[in-house]
Amino acid sequence: FSLFKARIACELSFFLESGPLAPDAVRFLAACVVIALEKLHVDLGAVYRNLTPDALTVDENGCVCLMDFRLAKTLATSDKTYTLCGIADYLSPEQVTCSGHGCPADLWALGVLLWEASAGEGPWGPVDPDNEMLIYKKVTAQEAGKLRHPKEFEPALASLLGGLLVPDPDARLGAGEGGFARLREHAYFQDAQWTMLAEGAM
């Protein structure tokens, strides 16, 4: 009897310790997480709230898996939750302000994750666990379309991040009915083999 269908190799953070990932690796990471989040949000009505390199693992085939579900919560379609939990760098504006959050909070965290995987650090600069208030200030001060990304980001990635790191949770790419279809159709994922990836055949 096995609890997981795959052997787990290590945490995603292991690969990020030596710096940014190659663009194709980031794209593969993004596609894996999108598939997992779609399953959680659409099929189970659950918000993950733990989308960080330490909570994601890589299996023996290189696929990225969501593992640590301690912060996950099932919500009714229109429900919000108000618990402040998670890693400061990955919290969405609505989480920081405790104004109520739902599944779109995971889409914001996906944007932060892809930024960190591509640049070696998140959009708020180097992680400083002793100065979370500064991070919260940067998160809540963020305006749509005003986040400046590194010059080396390819245009499709910059566009994707611009759609994910939107302060209004309802306007985030992937939010709402049919949101994941729009997310998968983004130019950043133009070569993604969604069916094969979901079946673990890549």
N, C-alpha and C positions, 0 to 999 in steps of 0.2 A: 504494500500500500504506500502510495506517495501522495503527499499533500499538493505538490506542485508538479506540473507536467514536464518541466524543464529543470536541468541542473543549473543552479545559480553560480556564476563565476566570481563576481565581485560587485561592489557598489560602483555606481557611475562616477562618484567623486574620485575614485582611483585614477580614472583616465584624465580627469581635469587637473590633477595635481601638477602635471608637467606643462600646463598651459592650454591654449585654445585647441579645439579639435579641427580637423580638416573640414572644409565646407561640405563635402559629401557625407561625412560622418555626422555632422550637425543635422543635415537634412534627414538622414536615416533616423537619428534620435527623435527629431520632431515628428516624423511620420509614426513611429512606434507609440509615442505619447498621445498623439491625436487619436489613434485607434483605441487606446485604453480609455482616454477621457470620454470619447463618444459612447463607449460601452457603459461607463459609469453614469454619465449625465443622462443619456437618452433611455437606455434600457433599465437602469436601476434608480434613476432620480437621485443620485448621490453626488455630493461635492467632496473632493479628495482632501484639499487643504494642506497637502504635504509634498508638493511637487518641487523637491529639492534634490541635488545630486546625492545626498546621503540617504535619501529614502527610495531612490530608484536603483534597481540592480540590473546587471547585464547577465543574460543567460549564456549557456555554452555555445549558442549559435550567434551571439553578438546582439540579440534583440534586447531592447530596454523594456523592463517590466516594472509596474507599480507594485510595491511590496508592503510598505508600512502603512496600514489603514487605521492607525489609532486615532487620527484626527478626522477621519471621514464621517460623514453624516448624511442620512437619507432625508430628503426634503419633499414635501408636496410641491406640485407644479409651481405655485405662486408664492411658496413660503420663503422666508429668509431666516437666517440664523445670526445671532449677535455675539457669539463667543469669539474673543480675541485669542487666536491660537495659531501657531506656525512660526516660521523663521522670518524675522523682520524684513530682510531684503526681498522676500518673495510675497509679502502681503500687499493686497490691492488697496487702493484708496478707501474703498467702502469698508474694508476690514479694519484699517487703521483708525478711521473715524467712528467705528462701531455703529454705523448707520444701517446695518443689515446687509448681509451678503448671501449669495447663492452660488450656483455653478459657474457663472462668469468669473469668479475669483480665481478659478483654476486656469482660465485662459490668460489672465494677467500673469500668473505665475509661469505659464508656459513661455510667455514673452521674455520674462526675466531669465529663465533657464536657458533659452536659446541665445540670448545676449551673452550670458556668462560663458556658455560653451564656445561661442564664436570669438569672444574678445579676451577671455581669461579672467574677467571680472564682470560683475553685474553693472547695470546702468547707473547705479548710485555710487560707484567707485569701490575701492577695496573694502572687504568685510571688516567691520569694527564692532564686535559683539558688546563692547563697553559703551557704545554711543548709539543705541537704537533710536533715541529721540531725533537725532540728526537724520537718520534714514527715514523715519516717519515724516519729518518735515519735507524732505525731498519728494517722497511719494505723494503726499497730499498737495504739494505745490505744482505737480505735473499738469500741464495743459495738453490737450489733444494736438498732436502734430508738432509739438515743440521740443520733443526729446531729440537731442543731437547724438547720432550714432557715429562710431568710428568710420573713417573714410574707407577702410578696407572691406566693409560690409558690402556684399553684392546688392544691386538694386532690388532684387526680388526679396531678399532677406530683410532689407530695410523697410520695404513695403509691408511685409508680413508683420514685423515688429510694430510698425505704425498702426496696424489694425488690431493688434493684441493689447498694446499698452495704451489703451484709451481710458481715461478716467471714468467715463460713463459706462457702467457695466452692461447696459442694454445695447450700447453701440459697439461693443467689442466684437471683433471677427470671431465667429463661432457661436455667438450667443443667440438665444431665441430659437423658434421653430425653424428647422432647415438650416440652422447655423453651421453645423458640421459639414454639410454638403458644400456650402460656400467656402468653408475653410479648406476643404480638400481640393477645391477647384482653383485655389490661389496659384498664381504663376510660380511661386516657390516650390510647389509640389508637382510641377508639370510632368515629371518623369516617374512619379511614385507609382509603384505596383501595389495598390491598396489590397486587392484580394489575396495576392500571394503573401503579402506581409501579415495580414490578419490570420492567415492559415499557417503561419510559421514556415513557409516554403522558401523563404529567401535566405 
